[in-house]
Amino acid sequence: MDDLLNQGLSLLFVIGSVYSLLGVLFIKIWLHQKNAKLPVDRKKLKRVAAQTLNEQVNDKVLDVIGLVFLSALIVTMPFALKGIAEMFASGKLNYFLIIVIALGLTYVARKLWVKSNDLIKLKLGRDAELAVASELIELQSHGYQVFHDIQADGFNIDHLVVGPNGIFAIETKGRHKRIKDDINYKVKFENNHLAFPSWFESKPLEQAQNQANWVNKWLYESTGFNTPVLPVLCFPGWFVELKQRPTFPIVSHKQIVKTILSMRQVSLNQEQQRAICYQLVQRALNDSKAI
C-alpha cells in the first residue's frame, strides 16, 4: 500500500510540474484575450497561395515535435517515477534536487511567459500584413505590381507597390484592440502624432518616412531613376480619423486601394516601371535577407 501511495505521489509530482507550466501559458493567453482582441478577422481575408498546404505543414510540424517529446517522456518517465518514489519511501527529501527543480521550473515559466508574449505580437503582425496583402490583390487588375516583405538594410519593407502613378512603400502596423476602449476603435492623427483610445504613438510616422527614403535611395542607385517614393502607413482594422492633414496617407486596410489609385504626384512610364520591378524581383528572392 505504501509503494502504491509513493508511486501515486511520484506521478502527481511529475504531472503537476508539467501542468504548472501549461497553466502559465493558459493564464497568459486568458489575460490577453480578456483585455484585447485582433483588429481583423482572418477568416474574412482572401486566401493566399499555398495557404492550405502551409496550414497542413504547420500542423504536421506540431505533430512531429509532440511525438519527439512524447518519446522522450516515455523513456524518462519510469526512471523519474522510480527515483521520486524511492525518495518518498525513504522519508528523506532531497532538498537540493527540489530546489534545482523549483528554480528550473521558475526559469522555464518565465521564459514561457515572455515567449508567449512574443508569439502574440508576431501573430498580430502577421495577420495585419495578410490583411493588407489581401486588399492589395485588387491593384493587380489595374496594372500595378505588388511586392511583399522586401529585405532592406537591417529591416524589411512590408509591401511595395509600383504603378503608373508612382511607387508606394507601405508600412503595416498591427495594434490590438483593447476591449475596455470605445467599440469604434478610432485612431486619430493630430498634433503630428497618432492618438489611440488608450495611448499615443509617433514612431510609426518616422519609420514609414525613413523606409520610403531608403527605397528611393536604393532604386536610384540600382536604376538611375530618382523617383519619389510615397510612404503609406496602414492600421488594419482601425478607423483612421485625420484631425490634421498628414504628409503622407494614413489609412485602414480597407482604404488602401482607393488611396493608391487616387494619388497623382508621380508619373512612371512602362520602361521605368519594368526597370524598377526588375530590381524589386531580385530583392524579393528568398535568399535576399535584411543585412
C-alpha positions in Angstrom: 0.0 0.0 0.0 2.9 2.3 0.8 4.5 1.5 -2.5 1.3 2.4 -4.3 1.0 5.6 -2.4 4.6 6.6 -3.2 4.1 5.8 -6.9 1.0 7.9 -6.9 2.7 10.8 -5.2 5.6 10.5 -7.8 3.2 10.6 -10.7 1.4 13.6 -9.2 4.7 15.3 -8.7 5.8 14.8 -12.4 2.4 15.6 -13.9 1.9 18.6 -11.6 5.2 20.1 -12.7 4.3 19.8 -16.3 0.8 21.2 -15.9 2.1 24.1 -13.9 3.9 25.3 -17.0 0.8 24.7 -19.1 -1.0 26.8 -16.5 1.4 29.7 -17.1 0.7 29.6 -20.8 -3.1 29.3 -20.3 -3.1 32.3 -17.9 -1.1 34.4 -20.3 -3.5 33.6 -23.2 -6.5 34.1 -21.0 -5.3 37.5 -19.7 -4.6 38.7 -23.3 -8.0 37.6 -24.6 -9.7 39.2 -21.7 -8.1 42.6 -22.4 -7.6 42.7 -26.2 -8.5 41.2 -29.5 -7.1 41.1 -33.0 -8.0 44.1 -35.2 -9.0 42.0 -38.2 -10.9 38.7 -38.7 -8.5 36.4 -40.5 -11.4 34.2 -41.7 -12.7 37.1 -43.8 -9.4 37.6 -45.7 -8.7 36.4 -49.2 -6.8 33.2 -49.3 -3.1 33.3 -50.4 -1.0 30.8 -52.4 -0.4 27.5 -50.7 -2.4 28.6 -47.6 -3.9 25.1 -47.2 -0.6 23.4 -47.6 1.0 25.9 -45.2 -1.6 25.2 -42.5 -1.1 21.4 -43.0 2.7 21.8 -42.8 2.3 23.7 -39.5 0.0 21.0 -38.1 2.4 18.3 -39.1 5.4 20.1 -37.6 3.5 20.3 -34.3 2.6 16.6 -34.5 6.3 15.7 -35.1 7.5 17.9 -32.2 4.8 16.4 -30.0 5.8 12.9 -30.8 9.5 13.6 -30.2 8.7 15.0 -26.7 6.4 12.1 -26.1 9.1 9.6 -26.9 11.5 11.4 -24.5 8.8 11.3 -21.8 8.2 7.6 -22.4 11.9 6.9 -21.9 12.5 9.1 -18.9 9.2 8.8 -17.0 9.8 5.3 -15.5 13.2 6.3 -14.1 11.8 9.6 -12.8 8.9 7.9 -11.1 11.1 5.2 -9.6 13.6 7.8 -8.2 10.9 10.0 -6.8 9.0 7.1 -5.3 12.2 5.9 -3.6 12.7 9.4 -2.2 9.2 9.4 -0.7 9.7 5.9 0.6 12.9 6.8 2.4 11.2 9.7 4.2 14.2 11.9 3.4 13.6 14.6 0.9 16.5 15.6 -1.3 16.2 19.4 -0.9 19.0 20.1 -3.3 17.1 18.4 -6.2 13.8 20.0 -5.1 15.5 23.5 -5.2 17.0 22.7 -8.6 13.7 21.6 -10.0 11.9 24.6 -8.5 14.5 27.0 -10.0 14.3 25.2 -13.3 10.5 25.4 -13.5 10.6 29.1 -12.5 13.1 29.8 -15.2 11.1 27.9 -17.8 7.8 29.5 -16.7 9.4 33.0 -17.0 10.8 32.2 -20.5 7.4 30.7 -21.5 5.6 33.9 -20.4 8.0 36.1 -22.4 8.0 33.9 -25.5 4.2 33.6 -25.5 4.0 37.4 -25.4 6.4 37.5 -28.4 4.2 34.9 -30.2 1.1 37.0 -29.6 2.8 40.1 -31.1 4.2 38.1 -34.1 0.7 36.7 -34.8 -0.7 40.2 -34.7 1.9 41.5 -37.1 1.4 38.5 -39.4 -2.4 38.9 -39.5 -2.1 42.7 -40.1 0.2 42.1 -43.1 -2.0 39.4 -44.5 -5.0 41.8 -44.3 -3.2 44.5 -46.3 -1.8 41.9 -48.8 -5.4 40.6 -49.2 -6.6 44.1 -50.2 -3.6 44.9 -52.5 -4.6 42.0 -54.7 -7.2 44.3 -56.3 -4.5 46.6 -57.6 -3.2 43.9 -60.0 -6.3 44.3 -62.1 -5.4 48.0 -62.5 -1.9 47.2 -63.8 0.1 47.5 -60.6 2.8 45.3 -59.4 2.8 44.3 -55.7 5.8 43.0 -53.7 5.9 41.9 -50.1 8.5 41.6 -47.4 11.3 43.4 -49.2 14.6 43.0 -47.3 16.4 46.2 -46.7 19.4 47.3 -44.6 18.6 45.8 -41.2 14.8 46.0 -41.7 12.1 45.0 -44.1 9.5 46.8 -46.2 6.1 45.2 -45.6 4.7 46.0 -49.1 5.9 47.8 -52.1 3.5 48.8 -54.9 4.7 50.0 -58.4 2.2 51.5 -60.8 1.8 54.3 -63.4 1.3 56.9 -60.7 4.3 56.1 -58.6 6.0 53.8 -56.0 4.4 53.2 -52.6 6.2 51.9 -49.6 3.5 50.6 -47.2 4.3 50.2 -43.5 1.7 48.0 -41.8 1.2 48.3 -38.1 -0.9 45.7 -36.2 -2.4 47.1 -33.0 -4.6 45.1 -30.7 -8.0 46.5 -29.9 -8.3 46.8 -26.1 -11.7 45.7 -25.1 -12.1 48.4 -22.5 -11.8 51.1 -25.2 -14.6 52.5 -27.4 -16.2 49.9 -29.7 -15.5 52.2 -32.6 -11.7 51.7 -32.2 -10.6 55.0 -33.7 -7.0 56.2 -34.2 -6.7 60.0 -34.7 -3.9 61.8 -36.3 -3.5 65.1 -34.6 -0.6 67.3 -33.4 1.7 65.2 -35.5 1.1 62.0 -33.6 -1.2 59.1 -33.6 -3.8 59.1 -30.8 -5.2 55.7 -30.0 -8.0 55.3 -27.4 -5.5 54.4 -24.6 -2.1 55.5 -25.9 -0.2 57.8 -28.2 2.5 57.0 -30.9 4.7 58.9 -33.3 7.4 56.4 -34.1 5.5 54.7 -36.9 5.3 58.0 -38.8 9.0 58.4 -38.7 9.6 54.8 -39.6 7.3 54.9 -42.7 9.1 58.0 -44.0 12.6 56.6 -43.4 11.7 53.4 -45.2 10.4 55.3 -48.2 13.6 57.3 -48.2 15.6 54.1 -48.2 13.7 52.7 -51.1 14.2 55.9 -53.1 18.0 55.9 -52.5 18.3 52.2 -53.3 16.3 52.4 -56.5 18.3 55.5 -57.6 21.5 53.5 -57.1 20.0 50.5 -58.9 18.1 52.1 -61.8 19.3 55.7 -62.1 15.7 56.9 -61.7 15.4 59.5 -58.9 11.7 58.8 -58.4 10.0 59.9 -55.2 8.7 57.0 -53.1 5.5 57.8 -51.2 5.2 56.2 -47.8 1.8 54.9 -46.7 1.1 54.0 -43.1 -1.7 51.4 -42.6 -3.5 50.3 -39.4 -5.6 47.2 -40.4 -9.0 47.1 -38.6 -8.9 50.6 -37.2 -10.9 53.6 -38.3 -8.5 56.4 -39.1 -9.7 59.9 -38.3 -7.5 62.8 -39.6 -7.6 65.8 -37.4 -4.9 67.4 -39.5 -3.5 66.8 -42.9 -0.6 64.3 -42.8 2.4 64.5 -45.2 1.6 61.0 -46.5 -1.5 58.7 -46.3 -2.5 57.1 -43.0 -5.3 54.6 -43.7 -7.1 51.5 -42.7 -6.5 48.4 -44.9 -10.0 48.9 -46.4 -9.0 52.3 -47.7 -5.6 51.5 -49.1 -6.5 50.5 -52.7 -8.7 53.6 -53.2 -6.0 55.8 -51.7 -3.2 54.4 -54.0 -5.4 54.7 -57.1 -6.2 58.4 -56.3 -2.5 59.5 -55.9 -1.3 61.7 -58.8 2.1 63.1 -57.6 4.3 61.0 -59.9 4.0 59.5 -63.4 6.0 56.5 -64.4 6.2 55.2 -68.0 6.4 51.5 -68.9 10.1 51.4 -69.2 10.6 52.9 -65.8 8.1 50.5 -64.2 9.8 47.5 -65.8 13.3 48.6 -64.6 12.0 49.2 -61.1 10.1 45.9 -60.9 13.2 44.0 -62.2 15.2 45.3 -59.2 12.4 44.5 -56.8 12.1 41.0 -58.1 15.8 40.4 -57.4 15.4 41.9 -53.9 12.4 39.8 -53.2 14.2 36.5 -53.7 14.2 34.1 -50.8 18.0 34.3 -50.3 17.8 38.1 -50.1 17.9 38.9 -46.3 18.0 42.1 -44.3 21.6 43.0 -43.5 
